[in-house]
Amino acid sequence: MIEFHQVGKQFDRRKVVDDLTLTIAEGEFAVLIGASGSGKSTTLKMINRLIEHDAGYIRFAGEEIRRFKPEEIRRRMGYAIQSIGLFPHWTVEQNIATVPQLLKWPRPRIRERVAELLELLHLEPEQFRHRYPHQLSGGQQQRVGVARALAADPEVLLMDEPFGALDPVTRAALQLEIARIHQLSGRTIVLVTHDIDEALRLADRIVLLDHGRIVQQGTPASFLTDPANDLVRDFIGRSDIGIKLLSLEIVSNYVRCGEFAEGEAIAETLSLREALSAFVTRRVEALPVADAQGRTTGVLHFADVLARKPTA
């Protein structure tokens, strides 16, 4: 889908991206992480030609990106950023409809698409479509920004620190929305963040950059269990790797079926890290577990979480 081959980029003779070779598969959720100045945002912006590369080549859907007109490739790629960039004097509906209008979609189709996206992002269409950005919370504005990026059904969604300015609760909620959108649509997503927990929560594959070069790439589990060097260990946090590993596994894999426990059931889709918080808060040794329909499926034991011993 997206292929970098020995790509380089310089600003004022300083290498920002250096000999980068990377392939992002169709349908993959790839997260670029690294400290400030690592080259992650520059790498993202080269994909849709907001920044032009100096060396090597970048292919999209098998074609070198310079064979596309910039506006053509940008219409095939949604782009969401931290600052959102909503037009302040346009309504929510007008903001979301920006690209479909440029593509001259029929008005009924645009209206239907706006409603579909607002519902997807849990914003009631008739309540929000006529509001202006200043009438929305920060989290609501960010949701509208994501909806605008998705409006023309792009093949790729590029996201540059989209949740960085949000409070932790809103940020976590939007992370869940993006994960759900990826699962529902199978769309290719490339996200830039400096937050390792966000990367671990969302990525199929993480790419850690330092001074424009790839230090390590792989699944979240591989980062935690087999860090390539001390830089990776320091970035992911040496002291809480065990807790981070719990965030990669879900309760359903550890349920003892046929057992019963008192109390309010937790969802089987929770991570073990979230379940651990429930154990600590409730001060119990066992928690009932329920499926999406609210049916009790069994019991999660504190000892099984600590041992990380799946039941199947």
KADA-V462007 format. One record per run of one state. SS is the DSSP state (h for helix, s for strand, l for the rest). FROM is the first residue (numbers start at 1). LEN is the number of residues. If there is no record, write none. Layout:
ss | from | len
SS | FROM | LEN
SS | FROM | LEN
This chain:
ss | from | len
l | 1 | 1
s | 2 | 10
l | 12 | 2
s | 14 | 11
l | 25 | 4
s | 29 | 5
l | 34 | 6
h | 40 | 8
l | 48 | 7
s | 55 | 6
l | 61 | 2
s | 63 | 2
h | 65 | 3
l | 68 | 2
h | 70 | 6
l | 76 | 1
s | 77 | 5
l | 82 | 9
s | 91 | 1
h | 92 | 5
l | 97 | 1
h | 98 | 5
l | 103 | 4
h | 107 | 14
l | 121 | 4
h | 125 | 4
l | 129 | 3
s | 132 | 1
h | 133 | 3
l | 136 | 2
h | 138 | 13
l | 151 | 5
s | 156 | 5
l | 161 | 7
h | 168 | 18
l | 186 | 2
s | 188 | 6
l | 194 | 2
h | 196 | 7
l | 203 | 2
s | 205 | 6
l | 211 | 2
s | 213 | 6
l | 219 | 1
h | 220 | 6
l | 226 | 4
h | 230 | 7
l | 237 | 1
h | 238 | 9
l | 247 | 3
s | 250 | 1
h | 251 | 4
l | 255 | 1
s | 256 | 2
l | 258 | 8
s | 266 | 2
l | 268 | 3
s | 271 | 1
h | 272 | 11
l | 283 | 3
s | 286 | 5
l | 291 | 5
s | 296 | 6
h | 302 | 6
l | 308 | 5
